[in-house]
């Protein structure tokens, strides 16, 4: 349902975006050359210059920058530290702007579809903002409305990503970025399609329907378009409100989060690829935690059974010290030119990521290490080792898998949860077999209308 309006990848809009982004990159490249020639701590100075350049920009480029900060070796550590501090919040659209956008999606009489519509945004992100509303039947809903000309903005910002990667090639990179670029581009373009996001919402609702402590919004199909996503409102409190709650409360929240992420992956080969704090809210009744709301399905990735099998094999290989299974996993993931040296480097990161899952006892993720230092040593060691032998090309599938695992771990660090993650992981993979996964995927994709092709 729309008003005949089709937003195109418009050259004029792209040119405008190139101009605004290009000015900031021009400032950065000048500082880059200056720092590289005269500065003793050139990486730190260049990283700060890049963050300052990007910090004045909004939209897709913010998502790109934050993603790069989570991939060990994609950019130097100094750059990652600065990029991780960026906020992907675009300035909100005003009332008149919102009205025009709603007319574009639902027609001139769009307001007749609602008993009440709040023009003030309920939440905002890099590609759109969310408004609360009430249907004529009295149902509380939220409307996720995409910012205008995002298709052009995405294409323009992907060009600027190429600039970042070209600069990075002059810094002695640890890993190749060709596959990373392809993966980021495909996922960002998918996030523009709200109809696709709607089917993903249905998919997760079906996967997690038997878990009463994990709630997924329901789609309001008749009001949705490619740029407008309408769903039921799920009341809940921000996750960070519970950072200082009792250990049992924090453990309950973390257990729900773990299942909400690992069960879809272990049993259906799909992940919620953006597990940051704002994509969860907590369901509370008086002083009792009832569960969590899982929100925002713009970044959902499907993995073929062979990739998921590689994840399980690596877990088993590390668990039983079976080097053949470990190497088999890296091969299934698509790593090329594997050598003993490269395998040893990959194992540093694998042991870090899998460590809490392999340890069959109650523990926090950091396990005594200061949260702000957790993972830094491993990331630095991996980066330095890959730099010595690299650049190493990272398979596409690895990009968002790694990002999501780190994102989930970050939430656990905030909660300081104390759980037996080994037992929870074993429950999530549930006697995994590639054949079972293939059958489950085929059945549930057909049922929910998710189109992943062959």
Buried (B, 14 or more C-beta within 10 A) or exposed (E): EBEEEEBEBBEEBBEBBBEBBBEBBEBBBEBBEBBBEEEEEBBBBBBBBBBBBBBEBBBBBBBBBBBBBBBBBBBBBBBBBBBBEBEBBBEBBEEEBBBEBBBBBBBEEBBEBBEEBBBEBBBBBBBBBBBBBBBEEEEEBBBBBBBBBBBBBBBBBBEBBEBBBEBBEEBEBBBBBEBBBEBBBEBBBBBBBBBBBBBBBBBBBBBBEEBEBBBBBBBBEEBBBBBBBBBBBBEBEEBBEBEEBEEEBBBBBBBBBBBBBBBBBBBBBBBBBBBBBBBBBBBBEEEEBBBBBBBBBBBBBBBBBBBBBBBBBBBBBBBEEEEEBBBBBBBBBBBEEEEEEBBEBBBBBBEBBBBBBBEEEEBBBBEEBEBEEBBEEBBEBBBEBBBEEBBBBBBBBBBBBBBBBBBBBBBBBBBBBBBBBBEBBBEBBEEBEBEEBBEBBEEBBEEBEBEEEE
